[in-house]
Amino acid sequence: MHRTMATACRHPRVRIVSRHEDTEFVECLECGEVFDSEEFRDMEIEDSAETENVSDES
């Protein structure tokens, strides 16, 4: 079964929920997903790269 999300959450608001040694875990206040802050930074970098690479074809 193929599963897709209707809209991908861009995690506009997050809060730190835990710290373990050198890793911080954050929770998205919109969708509730929990992930480490390094992963969150990687997502932000990918999002900004996608935005820069989009050409205007109107």
C-alpha distance matrix in Angstrom:
0.0 3.8 6.3 9.9 13.2 15.4 18.4 18.8 21.6 24.5 26.1 29.4 30.9 30.6 32.9 33.7 32.6 33.8 35.8 35.8 38.3 37.6 34.2 33.6 30.4 29.7 27.7 26.6 28.5 26.1 22.6 23.8 22.2 24.6 25.2 28.3 30.7 30.6 26.9 27.8 30.6 28.4 26.0 29.2 30.5 27.3 27.5 31.1 30.7 28.1 30.5 33.4 31.7 30.8 33.3 34.7 34.2 35.8
3.8 0.0 3.8 6.7 10.3 12.6 15.4 15.7 18.7 21.5 23.4 26.6 28.4 28.3 30.9 31.9 31.2 32.5 34.4 34.6 37.0 36.0 32.5 31.8 28.7 27.8 25.9 24.5 26.5 23.9 20.6 22.2 20.4 23.0 23.4 26.4 28.4 28.2 24.4 25.1 27.7 25.5 23.0 26.0 27.2 23.9 24.0 27.6 27.1 24.4 26.8 29.7 27.9 27.0 29.5 31.0 30.6 32.2
6.3 3.8 0.0 3.8 6.9 9.6 12.2 12.5 15.3 18.3 20.0 23.2 24.9 24.9 27.4 28.6 27.9 29.4 31.5 32.0 34.6 33.6 30.0 29.0 25.8 24.6 22.5 20.9 22.8 20.2 16.9 18.6 17.0 19.8 20.5 23.7 25.6 25.8 22.0 22.4 25.2 23.3 20.6 23.5 25.1 22.1 21.8 25.5 25.5 22.8 25.0 28.1 26.8 25.8 28.6 29.9 29.9 31.3
9.9 6.7 3.8 0.0 3.8 6.4 8.7 9.1 12.2 15.1 17.2 20.2 22.2 22.6 25.4 27.0 26.8 28.5 30.6 31.5 34.0 32.7 29.0 27.8 24.7 23.1 20.9 18.9 20.7 17.8 14.9 17.2 15.7 18.7 19.3 22.5 24.0 24.2 20.4 20.3 22.9 21.1 18.1 20.7 22.4 19.3 18.6 22.3 22.4 19.6 21.5 24.8 23.6 22.4 25.3 26.4 26.6 27.9
13.2 10.3 6.9 3.8 0.0 3.8 5.4 6.1 8.9 12.2 14.1 16.9 18.9 19.5 22.4 24.3 24.3 26.4 28.7 29.9 32.6 31.2 27.5 25.8 22.7 20.6 18.2 15.8 17.3 14.2 11.5 14.2 13.2 16.6 17.6 20.9 22.0 22.7 19.1 18.3 21.1 19.9 16.5 18.7 20.9 18.3 17.0 20.6 21.4 18.7 20.1 23.7 23.1 21.7 24.7 25.6 26.1 27.2
15.4 12.6 9.6 6.4 3.8 0.0 3.8 6.7 9.4 12.6 14.8 16.9 19.1 20.5 23.6 25.9 26.2 28.6 31.1 32.6 35.3 33.9 30.2 28.2 25.0 22.6 19.9 17.1 17.9 14.3 12.4 15.7 15.4 19.0 20.2 23.5 24.2 25.1 21.6 20.3 22.9 21.9 18.3 19.9 22.2 19.6 17.7 21.0 22.1 19.1 19.9 23.5 23.0 21.1 23.8 24.2 24.5 25.1
18.4 15.4 12.2 8.7 5.4 3.8 0.0 3.8 6.2 9.1 11.5 13.4 15.9 17.5 20.9 23.4 24.1 26.6 28.9 30.7 33.3 31.6 27.9 25.8 22.9 20.2 17.8 14.6 15.5 12.0 10.7 14.2 13.9 17.4 18.4 21.3 21.6 22.5 19.3 17.5 19.9 19.2 15.4 16.6 19.1 16.8 14.5 17.7 19.1 16.3 16.8 20.5 20.5 18.7 21.6 22.0 22.8 23.5
18.8 15.7 12.5 9.1 6.1 6.7 3.8 0.0 3.8 6.3 8.9 11.4 14.0 15.1 18.5 20.7 21.5 23.8 25.8 27.5 29.9 28.0 24.5 22.5 19.7 17.3 15.3 12.3 14.0 11.0 9.6 12.7 11.6 14.6 15.1 17.9 18.1 18.8 15.5 13.9 16.3 15.5 11.7 13.2 15.7 13.5 11.6 15.1 16.5 14.1 15.0 18.6 18.8 17.6 20.9 21.9 23.2 24.3
21.6 18.7 15.3 12.2 8.9 9.4 6.2 3.8 0.0 3.8 5.4 8.0 10.3 11.5 15.0 17.4 18.4 20.9 23.1 25.1 27.6 25.8 22.3 19.9 17.1 14.2 12.1 8.8 10.4 7.6 6.8 9.9 9.3 12.3 13.1 15.8 15.7 17.1 14.2 11.9 14.5 14.6 10.9 11.8 15.0 13.7 11.5 14.7 16.9 15.1 15.6 19.2 20.0 19.2 22.6 23.4 25.1 26.1
24.5 21.5 18.3 15.1 12.2 12.6 9.1 6.3 3.8 0.0 3.8 5.7 8.8 10.3 14.0 16.3 18.1 20.4 22.1 24.3 26.4 24.2 20.9 18.5 16.4 13.4 12.1 9.0 10.9 9.0 9.3 11.7 10.8 12.9 12.9 14.8 13.8 15.0 12.5 9.7 11.6 12.0 8.4 8.4 11.8 11.0 8.5 11.3 13.9 12.7 12.9 16.3 17.6 17.1 20.6 21.7 23.9 25.0
26.1 23.4 20.0 17.2 14.1 14.8 11.5 8.9 5.4 3.8 0.0 3.8 5.5 6.5 10.2 12.7 14.5 17.1 19.0 21.5 23.8 21.9 18.5 15.7 13.4 10.1 8.6 5.4 7.4 6.6 7.5 9.1 8.6 10.2 10.7 12.6 11.7 13.7 11.7 8.5 11.0 12.4 9.4 9.3 13.1 13.1 11.2 13.6 16.5 15.9 16.0 19.1 20.8 20.6 24.1 25.1 27.5 28.5
29.4 26.6 23.2 20.2 16.9 16.9 13.4 11.4 8.0 5.7 3.8 0.0 3.8 6.7 10.4 13.4 15.8 18.6 20.4 23.3 25.4 23.3 20.3 17.2 15.4 11.9 10.7 7.5 8.1 7.5 9.9 11.6 11.9 13.3 13.8 15.1 13.4 15.6 14.3 10.6 12.2 14.1 11.4 10.0 13.7 14.4 11.8 13.4 16.8 16.4 15.7 18.7 20.9 20.6 23.8 24.5 27.1 27.8
30.9 28.4 24.9 22.2 18.9 19.1 15.9 14.0 10.3 8.8 5.5 3.8 0.0 3.8 7.0 10.5 12.8 15.9 18.0 21.1 23.5 21.8 18.8 15.3 13.5 9.8 8.5 5.9 5.6 6.8 9.6 10.2 11.2 12.0 13.0 14.2 12.6 15.5 14.8 11.2 13.1 15.6 13.4 12.3 16.1 17.2 15.1 16.5 19.9 19.9 19.3 22.1 24.5 24.3 27.6 28.2 30.9 31.5
30.6 28.3 24.9 22.6 19.5 20.5 17.5 15.1 11.5 10.3 6.5 6.7 3.8 0.0 3.8 6.9 9.2 12.2 14.2 17.4 19.8 18.4 15.3 11.8 9.8 6.1 5.3 4.3 5.4 8.0 9.7 9.0 9.4 9.1 10.0 11.0 9.7 13.0 12.6 9.4 11.7 14.5 12.9 12.4 16.0 17.4 16.0 17.7 20.8 21.1 21.0 23.7 25.9 26.1 29.6 30.6 33.3 34.2
32.9 30.9 27.4 25.4 22.4 23.6 20.9 18.5 15.0 14.0 10.2 10.4 7.0 3.8 0.0 3.8 6.2 9.3 11.6 15.1 17.7 16.7 13.9 10.1 8.5 5.3 5.4 6.6 7.1 10.6 12.0 10.2 10.8 9.5 10.6 11.0 10.0 13.7 14.0 11.4 13.6 16.6 15.7 15.3 18.7 20.3 19.4 20.9 23.9 24.5 24.5 27.0 29.2 29.7 33.2 34.3 37.0 38.0
33.7 31.9 28.6 27.0 24.3 25.9 23.4 20.7 17.4 16.3 12.7 13.4 10.5 6.9 3.8 0.0 3.8 5.9 7.8 11.4 14.0 13.3 10.6 6.8 5.8 4.2 6.4 9.1 10.3 13.7 14.5 12.0 11.8 9.3 9.7 9.1 8.5 12.2 13.2 11.4 13.4 16.4 16.3 16.3 19.2 21.1 20.8 22.2 24.9 25.9 26.3 28.5 30.6 31.5 35.1 36.5 39.3 40.5
32.6 31.2 27.9 26.8 24.3 26.2 24.1 21.5 18.4 18.1 14.5 15.8 12.8 9.2 6.2 3.8 0.0 3.8 7.2 10.4 13.6 13.9 11.1 7.8 5.8 5.3 6.3 9.8 10.9 14.3 14.4 11.1 11.1 8.3 9.6 9.7 10.5 14.1 14.6 13.5 16.0 18.6 18.3 19.0 21.9 23.3 23.2 25.0 27.5 28.2 28.9 31.3 33.2 33.9 37.6 39.0 41.6 42.8
33.8 32.5 29.4 28.5 26.4 28.6 26.6 23.8 20.9 20.4 17.1 18.6 15.9 12.2 9.3 5.9 3.8 0.0 3.8 6.6 10.0 10.9 8.4 5.9 5.1 7.0 9.2 12.9 14.5 17.7 17.4 14.1 13.3 9.8 10.0 9.1 10.3 13.4 14.4 14.2 16.4 18.7 19.2 20.1 22.6 24.1 24.6 26.3 28.5 29.5 30.5 32.6 34.4 35.5 39.2 40.9 43.5 45.0
35.8 34.4 31.5 30.6 28.7 31.1 28.9 25.8 23.1 22.1 19.0 20.4 18.0 14.2 11.6 7.8 7.2 3.8 0.0 3.8 6.5 7.3 5.8 4.4 6.1 9.0 12.0 15.5 17.4 20.6 20.4 17.3 16.0 12.3 11.4 9.2 10.0 12.3 14.3 14.5 16.0 18.3 19.5 20.4 22.3 24.2 25.1 26.5 28.4 29.9 31.0 32.7 34.5 36.0 39.7 41.6 44.4 46.1
35.8 34.6 32.0 31.5 29.9 32.6 30.7 27.5 25.1 24.3 21.5 23.3 21.1 17.4 15.1 11.4 10.4 6.6 3.8 0.0 3.8 6.0 5.3 6.4 8.1 11.6 14.6 18.1 20.4 23.4 22.6 19.5 17.7 13.9 12.5 10.1 11.5 13.0 14.9 16.1 17.4 19.2 20.8 22.1 23.6 25.3 26.6 28.1 29.6 31.2 32.7 34.2 35.7 37.4 41.2 43.4 46.0 47.9
38.3 37.0 34.6 34.0 32.6 35.3 33.3 29.9 27.6 26.4 23.8 25.4 23.5 19.8 17.7 14.0 13.6 10.0 6.5 3.8 0.0 3.8 5.7 8.2 10.9 14.4 17.7 21.0 23.4 26.3 25.7 22.8 20.8 17.1 15.1 12.1 12.9 13.5 16.0 17.5 18.1 19.8 22.0 23.0 24.0 26.0 27.7 28.8 30.1 32.0 33.6 34.7 36.2 38.3 41.9 44.3 47.1 49.2
37.6 36.0 33.6 32.7 31.2 33.9 31.6 28.0 25.8 24.2 21.9 23.3 21.8 18.4 16.7 13.3 13.9 10.9 7.3 6.0 3.8 0.0 3.8 6.8 10.2 13.3 17.0 19.9 22.6 25.2 24.8 22.3 20.1 16.5 13.9 10.4 10.4 10.4 13.5 14.9 14.9 16.6 19.1 20.0 20.6 22.8 24.6 25.5 26.7 28.8 30.3 31.3 32.9 35.1 38.7 41.1 44.0 46.1
34.2 32.5 30.0 29.0 27.5 30.2 27.9 24.5 22.3 20.9 18.5 20.3 18.8 15.3 13.9 10.6 11.1 8.4 5.8 5.3 5.7 3.8 0.0 3.8 6.6 9.9 13.4 16.3 19.2 21.7 21.1 18.6 16.3 12.7 10.1 6.7 7.3 7.9 10.4 11.8 12.6 14.2 16.3 17.4 18.6 20.4 22.0 23.3 24.6 26.4 28.0 29.3 30.8 32.7 36.4 38.7 41.5 43.5
33.6 31.8 29.0 27.8 25.8 28.2 25.8 22.5 19.9 18.5 15.7 17.2 15.3 11.8 10.1 6.8 7.8 5.9 4.4 6.4 8.2 6.8 3.8 0.0 3.8 6.5 10.2 13.2 15.7 18.5 18.3 15.8 13.9 10.4 8.5 5.6 5.6 8.0 10.1 10.3 11.6 13.9 15.2 16.0 17.9 19.8 20.8 22.1 24.0 25.5 26.7 28.3 30.1 31.6 35.3 37.4 40.1 41.9
30.4 28.7 25.8 24.7 22.7 25.0 22.9 19.7 17.1 16.4 13.4 15.4 13.5 9.8 8.5 5.8 5.8 5.1 6.1 8.1 10.9 10.2 6.6 3.8 0.0 3.8 6.9 10.2 12.9 15.5 14.9 12.2 10.3 6.7 5.5 4.2 5.7 8.8 9.4 9.3 11.8 13.8 14.2 15.5 17.8 19.2 19.8 21.7 23.7 24.7 25.9 27.9 29.5 30.7 34.5 36.4 38.9 40.6
29.7 27.8 24.6 23.1 20.6 22.6 20.2 17.3 14.2 13.4 10.1 11.9 9.8 6.1 5.3 4.2 5.3 7.0 9.0 11.6 14.4 13.3 9.9 6.5 3.8 0.0 3.8 6.7 9.3 12.0 11.9 9.6 8.3 5.6 5.6 5.9 6.1 9.7 9.7 8.2 11.0 13.4 13.0 13.8 16.7 18.0 17.9 19.9 22.2 23.0 23.8 26.1 27.9 28.7 32.4 34.0 36.6 38.0
27.7 25.9 22.5 20.9 18.2 19.9 17.8 15.3 12.1 12.1 8.6 10.7 8.5 5.3 5.4 6.4 6.3 9.2 12.0 14.6 17.7 17.0 13.4 10.2 6.9 3.8 0.0 3.8 6.2 8.8 8.4 5.9 5.6 4.3 6.6 8.6 9.3 12.7 11.7 9.9 13.2 15.2 13.9 14.8 18.1 18.9 18.2 20.6 23.1 23.2 23.9 26.6 28.3 28.6 32.3 33.6 35.9 37.1
26.6 24.5 20.9 18.9 15.8 17.1 14.6 12.3 8.8 9.0 5.4 7.5 5.9 4.3 6.6 9.1 9.8 12.9 15.5 18.1 21.0 19.9 16.3 13.2 10.2 6.7 3.8 0.0 3.8 5.4 5.7 4.9 5.4 6.5 8.5 10.9 10.9 14.0 12.4 9.8 13.1 14.9 12.7 13.3 16.9 17.3 16.1 18.5 21.2 20.9 21.3 24.3 25.9 25.9 29.5 30.5 32.8 33.8
28.5 26.5 22.8 20.7 17.3 17.9 15.5 14.0 10.4 10.9 7.4 8.1 5.6 5.4 7.1 10.3 10.9 14.5 17.4 20.4 23.4 22.6 19.2 15.7 12.9 9.3 6.2 3.8 0.0 3.8 6.0 5.6 8.1 9.5 12.1 14.3 14.1 17.4 16.1 13.3 16.2 18.4 16.0 16.1 19.9 20.3 18.6 20.8 23.8 23.3 23.2 26.3 28.2 27.8 31.2 31.8 34.1 34.6
26.1 23.9 20.2 17.8 14.2 14.3 12.0 11.0 7.6 9.0 6.6 7.5 6.8 8.0 10.6 13.7 14.3 17.7 20.6 23.4 26.3 25.2 21.7 18.5 15.5 12.0 8.8 5.4 3.8 0.0 3.8 6.0 8.3 11.0 13.4 16.1 16.0 18.8 16.9 14.1 17.1 18.6 15.7 15.9 19.6 19.5 17.3 19.8 22.7 21.6 21.5 24.9 26.5 25.7 28.9 29.4 31.4 31.8
22.6 20.6 16.9 14.9 11.5 12.4 10.7 9.6 6.8 9.3 7.5 9.9 9.6 9.7 12.0 14.5 14.4 17.4 20.4 22.6 25.7 24.8 21.1 18.3 14.9 11.9 8.4 5.7 6.0 3.8 0.0 3.8 5.7 9.1 11.8 15.1 15.8 18.3 15.9 13.8 17.2 18.1 15.1 16.3 19.8 19.1 17.5 20.5 22.9 21.6 22.1 25.5 26.6 25.9 29.3 30.0 31.8 32.4
23.8 22.2 18.6 17.2 14.2 15.7 14.2 12.7 9.9 11.7 9.1 11.6 10.2 9.0 10.2 12.0 11.1 14.1 17.3 19.5 22.8 22.3 18.6 15.8 12.2 9.6 5.9 4.9 5.6 6.0 3.8 0.0 3.8 6.4 9.8 13.1 14.3 17.2 15.2 13.5 17.1 18.3 15.9 17.3 20.8 20.5 19.4 22.3 24.7 23.8 24.5 27.8 29.0 28.7 32.2 33.2 35.0 35.9
22.2 20.4 17.0 15.7 13.2 15.4 13.9 11.6 9.3 10.8 8.6 11.9 11.2 9.4 10.8 11.8 11.1 13.3 16.0 17.7 20.8 20.1 16.3 13.9 10.3 8.3 5.6 5.4 8.1 8.3 5.7 3.8 0.0 3.8 6.6 10.3 12.0 14.3 11.9 10.8 14.6 15.3 13.2 15.2 18.4 17.9 17.4 20.5 22.4 21.8 23.0 26.1 27.0 27.0 30.7 32.0 33.9 35.2
24.6 23.0 19.8 18.7 16.6 19.0 17.4 14.6 12.3 12.9 10.2 13.3 12.0 9.1 9.5 9.3 8.3 9.8 12.3 13.9 17.1 16.5 12.7 10.4 6.7 5.6 4.3 6.5 9.5 11.0 9.1 6.4 3.8 0.0 3.8 7.1 9.4 11.9 10.2 9.7 13.4 14.4 13.3 15.2 18.1 18.3 18.3 21.1 23.0 22.9 24.3 27.0 28.1 28.6 32.4 34.0 36.1 37.5
25.2 23.4 20.5 19.3 17.6 20.2 18.4 15.1 13.1 12.9 10.7 13.8 13.0 10.0 10.6 9.7 9.6 10.0 11.4 12.5 15.1 13.9 10.1 8.5 5.5 5.6 6.6 8.5 12.1 13.4 11.8 9.8 6.6 3.8 0.0 3.8 6.5 8.4 6.7 7.0 10.5 11.3 10.9 13.1 15.5 15.9 16.5 19.2 20.7 21.1 22.7 25.1 26.1 27.1 30.9 32.9 35.1 36.9
28.3 26.4 23.7 22.5 20.9 23.5 21.3 17.9 15.8 14.8 12.6 15.1 14.2 11.0 11.0 9.1 9.7 9.1 9.2 10.1 12.1 10.4 6.7 5.6 4.2 5.9 8.6 10.9 14.3 16.1 15.1 13.1 10.3 7.1 3.8 0.0 3.8 5.5 5.5 6.5 9.0 10.2 11.0 12.9 14.7 15.8 17.0 19.0 20.5 21.5 23.2 25.1 26.3 27.7 31.5 33.7 36.2 38.1
30.7 28.4 25.6 24.0 22.0 24.2 21.6 18.1 15.7 13.8 11.7 13.4 12.6 9.7 10.0 8.5 10.5 10.3 10.0 11.5 12.9 10.4 7.3 5.6 5.7 6.1 9.3 10.9 14.1 16.0 15.8 14.3 12.0 9.4 6.5 3.8 0.0 3.8 5.3 4.8 6.2 8.6 9.7 10.5 12.4 14.3 15.2 16.7 18.5 19.9 21.2 22.8 24.5 26.1 29.8 31.9 34.6 36.5
30.6 28.2 25.8 24.2 22.7 25.1 22.5 18.8 17.1 15.0 13.7 15.6 15.5 13.0 13.7 12.2 14.1 13.4 12.3 13.0 13.5 10.4 7.9 8.0 8.8 9.7 12.7 14.0 17.4 18.8 18.3 17.2 14.3 11.9 8.4 5.5 3.8 0.0 3.8 5.4 5.2 6.3 8.7 10.0 10.7 12.5 14.4 15.6 16.7 18.6 20.2 21.4 22.9 24.8 28.5 31.0 33.7 35.9
26.9 24.4 22.0 20.4 19.1 21.6 19.3 15.5 14.2 12.5 11.7 14.3 14.8 12.6 14.0 13.2 14.6 14.4 14.3 14.9 16.0 13.5 10.4 10.1 9.4 9.7 11.7 12.4 16.1 16.9 15.9 15.2 11.9 10.2 6.7 5.5 5.3 3.8 0.0 3.8 5.5 5.1 6.3 8.8 10.0 10.6 12.4 14.5 15.4 16.6 18.6 20.2 21.2 22.9 26.6 29.1 31.5 33.7
27.8 25.1 22.4 20.3 18.3 20.3 17.5 13.9 11.9 9.7 8.5 10.6 11.2 9.4 11.4 11.4 13.5 14.2 14.5 16.1 17.5 14.9 11.8 10.3 9.3 8.2 9.9 9.8 13.3 14.1 13.8 13.5 10.8 9.7 7.0 6.5 4.8 5.4 3.8 0.0 3.8 5.4 5.1 6.4 8.8 10.0 10.6 12.6 14.4 15.4 16.7 18.7 20.2 21.5 25.3 27.3 30.0 31.9
30.6 27.7 25.2 22.9 21.1 22.9 19.9 16.3 14.5 11.6 11.0 12.2 13.1 11.7 13.6 13.4 16.0 16.4 16.0 17.4 18.1 14.9 12.6 11.6 11.8 11.0 13.2 13.1 16.2 17.1 17.2 17.1 14.6 13.4 10.5 9.0 6.2 5.2 5.5 3.8 0.0 3.8 5.4 5.1 6.3 8.7 9.8 10.7 12.4 14.3 15.5 16.8 18.6 20.4 24.0 26.2 29.1 31.2
28.4 25.5 23.3 21.1 19.9 21.9 19.2 15.5 14.6 12.0 12.4 14.1 15.6 14.5 16.6 16.4 18.6 18.7 18.3 19.2 19.8 16.6 14.2 13.9 13.8 13.4 15.2 14.9 18.4 18.6 18.1 18.3 15.3 14.4 11.3 10.2 8.6 6.3 5.1 5.4 3.8 0.0 3.8 5.4 5.1 6.2 8.6 10.1 10.6 12.3 14.4 15.5 16.6 18.7 22.3 24.9 27.6 30.0
26.0 23.0 20.6 18.1 16.5 18.3 15.4 11.7 10.9 8.4 9.4 11.4 13.4 12.9 15.7 16.3 18.3 19.2 19.5 20.8 22.0 19.1 16.3 15.2 14.2 13.0 13.9 12.7 16.0 15.7 15.1 15.9 13.2 13.3 10.9 11.0 9.7 8.7 6.3 5.1 5.4 3.8 0.0 3.8 5.4 5.1 6.1 8.7 9.9 10.5 12.4 14.4 15.4 16.7 20.5 22.8 25.3 27.5
29.2 26.0 23.5 20.7 18.7 19.9 16.6 13.2 11.8 8.4 9.3 10.0 12.3 12.4 15.3 16.3 19.0 20.1 20.4 22.1 23.0 20.0 17.4 16.0 15.5 13.8 14.8 13.3 16.1 15.9 16.3 17.3 15.2 15.2 13.1 12.9 10.5 10.0 8.8 6.4 5.1 5.4 3.8 0.0 3.8 5.5 5.1 6.2 8.6 9.9 10.7 12.5 14.4 15.7 19.4 21.4 24.3 26.2
30.5 27.2 25.1 22.4 20.9 22.2 19.1 15.7 15.0 11.8 13.1 13.7 16.1 16.0 18.7 19.2 21.9 22.6 22.3 23.6 24.0 20.6 18.6 17.9 17.8 16.7 18.1 16.9 19.9 19.6 19.8 20.8 18.4 18.1 15.5 14.7 12.4 10.7 10.0 8.8 6.3 5.1 5.4 3.8 0.0 3.8 5.5 5.3 6.2 8.6 10.0 10.7 12.4 14.6 18.1 20.6 23.5 25.9
27.3 23.9 22.1 19.3 18.3 19.6 16.8 13.5 13.7 11.0 13.1 14.4 17.2 17.4 20.3 21.1 23.3 24.1 24.2 25.3 26.0 22.8 20.4 19.8 19.2 18.0 18.9 17.3 20.3 19.5 19.1 20.5 17.9 18.3 15.9 15.8 14.3 12.5 10.6 10.0 8.7 6.2 5.1 5.5 3.8 0.0 3.8 5.5 5.1 6.1 8.6 10.0 10.6 12.5 16.1 18.8 21.4 23.9
27.5 24.0 21.8 18.6 17.0 17.7 14.5 11.6 11.5 8.5 11.2 11.8 15.1 16.0 19.4 20.8 23.2 24.6 25.1 26.6 27.7 24.6 22.0 20.8 19.8 17.9 18.2 16.1 18.6 17.3 17.5 19.4 17.4 18.3 16.5 17.0 15.2 14.4 12.4 10.6 9.8 8.6 6.1 5.1 5.5 3.8 0.0 3.8 5.4 5.1 6.3 8.8 10.0 10.9 14.7 16.8 19.4 21.5
31.1 27.6 25.5 22.3 20.6 21.0 17.7 15.1 14.7 11.3 13.6 13.4 16.5 17.7 20.9 22.2 25.0 26.3 26.5 28.1 28.8 25.5 23.3 22.1 21.7 19.9 20.6 18.5 20.8 19.8 20.5 22.3 20.5 21.1 19.2 19.0 16.7 15.6 14.5 12.6 10.7 10.1 8.7 6.2 5.3 5.5 3.8 0.0 3.8 5.4 5.1 6.3 8.7 10.2 13.6 15.7 18.9 20.9
30.7 27.1 25.5 22.4 21.4 22.1 19.1 16.5 16.9 13.9 16.5 16.8 19.9 20.8 23.9 24.9 27.5 28.5 28.4 29.6 30.1 26.7 24.6 24.0 23.7 22.2 23.1 21.2 23.8 22.7 22.9 24.7 22.4 23.0 20.7 20.5 18.5 16.7 15.4 14.4 12.4 10.6 9.9 8.6 6.2 5.1 5.4 3.8 0.0 3.8 5.4 5.2 6.2 8.8 12.1 15.0 17.9 20.5
28.1 24.4 22.8 19.6 18.7 19.1 16.3 14.1 15.1 12.7 15.9 16.4 19.9 21.1 24.5 25.9 28.2 29.5 29.9 31.2 32.0 28.8 26.4 25.5 24.7 23.0 23.2 20.9 23.3 21.6 21.6 23.8 21.8 22.9 21.1 21.5 19.9 18.6 16.6 15.4 14.3 12.3 10.5 9.9 8.6 6.1 5.1 5.4 3.8 0.0 3.8 5.5 5.2 6.4 10.1 12.8 15.3 17.9
30.5 26.8 25.0 21.5 20.1 19.9 16.8 15.0 15.6 12.9 16.0 15.7 19.3 21.0 24.5 26.3 28.9 30.5 31.0 32.7 33.6 30.3 28.0 26.7 25.9 23.8 23.9 21.3 23.2 21.5 22.1 24.5 23.0 24.3 22.7 23.2 21.2 20.2 18.6 16.7 15.5 14.4 12.4 10.7 10.0 8.6 6.3 5.1 5.4 3.8 0.0 3.8 5.5 5.5 8.9 10.8 13.8 15.9
33.4 29.7 28.1 24.8 23.7 23.5 20.5 18.6 19.2 16.3 19.1 18.7 22.1 23.7 27.0 28.5 31.3 32.6 32.7 34.2 34.7 31.3 29.3 28.3 27.9 26.1 26.6 24.3 26.3 24.9 25.5 27.8 26.1 27.0 25.1 25.1 22.8 21.4 20.2 18.7 16.8 15.5 14.4 12.5 10.7 10.0 8.8 6.3 5.2 5.5 3.8 0.0 3.8 5.7 8.1 10.6 13.9 16.4
31.7 27.9 26.8 23.6 23.1 23.0 20.5 18.8 20.0 17.6 20.8 20.9 24.5 25.9 29.2 30.6 33.2 34.4 34.5 35.7 36.2 32.9 30.8 30.1 29.5 27.9 28.3 25.9 28.2 26.5 26.6 29.0 27.0 28.1 26.1 26.3 24.5 22.9 21.2 20.2 18.6 16.6 15.4 14.4 12.4 10.6 10.0 8.7 6.2 5.2 5.5 3.8 0.0 3.8 6.3 9.7 12.2 15.3
30.8 27.0 25.8 22.4 21.7 21.1 18.7 17.6 19.2 17.1 20.6 20.6 24.3 26.1 29.7 31.5 33.9 35.5 36.0 37.4 38.3 35.1 32.7 31.6 30.7 28.7 28.6 25.9 27.8 25.7 25.9 28.7 27.0 28.6 27.1 27.7 26.1 24.8 22.9 21.5 20.4 18.7 16.7 15.7 14.6 12.5 10.9 10.2 8.8 6.4 5.5 5.7 3.8 0.0 3.8 6.6 9.1 11.9
33.3 29.5 28.6 25.3 24.7 23.8 21.6 20.9 22.6 20.6 24.1 23.8 27.6 29.6 33.2 35.1 37.6 39.2 39.7 41.2 41.9 38.7 36.4 35.3 34.5 32.4 32.3 29.5 31.2 28.9 29.3 32.2 30.7 32.4 30.9 31.5 29.8 28.5 26.6 25.3 24.0 22.3 20.5 19.4 18.1 16.1 14.7 13.6 12.1 10.1 8.9 8.1 6.3 3.8 0.0 3.8 6.1 9.3
34.7 31.0 29.9 26.4 25.6 24.2 22.0 21.9 23.4 21.7 25.1 24.5 28.2 30.6 34.3 36.5 39.0 40.9 41.6 43.4 44.3 41.1 38.7 37.4 36.4 34.0 33.6 30.5 31.8 29.4 30.0 33.2 32.0 34.0 32.9 33.7 31.9 31.0 29.1 27.3 26.2 24.9 22.8 21.4 20.6 18.8 16.8 15.7 15.0 12.8 10.8 10.6 9.7 6.6 3.8 0.0 3.8 5.9
34.2 30.6 29.9 26.6 26.1 24.5 22.8 23.2 25.1 23.9 27.5 27.1 30.9 33.3 37.0 39.3 41.6 43.5 44.4 46.0 47.1 44.0 41.5 40.1 38.9 36.6 35.9 32.8 34.1 31.4 31.8 35.0 33.9 36.1 35.1 36.2 34.6 33.7 31.5 30.0 29.1 27.6 25.3 24.3 23.5 21.4 19.4 18.9 17.9 15.3 13.8 13.9 12.2 9.1 6.1 3.8 0.0 3.8
35.8 32.2 31.3 27.9 27.2 25.1 23.5 24.3 26.1 25.0 28.5 27.8 31.5 34.2 38.0 40.5 42.8 45.0 46.1 47.9 49.2 46.1 43.5 41.9 40.6 38.0 37.1 33.8 34.6 31.8 32.4 35.9 35.2 37.5 36.9 38.1 36.5 35.9 33.7 31.9 31.2 30.0 27.5 26.2 25.9 23.9 21.5 20.9 20.5 17.9 15.9 16.4 15.3 11.9 9.3 5.9 3.8 0.0
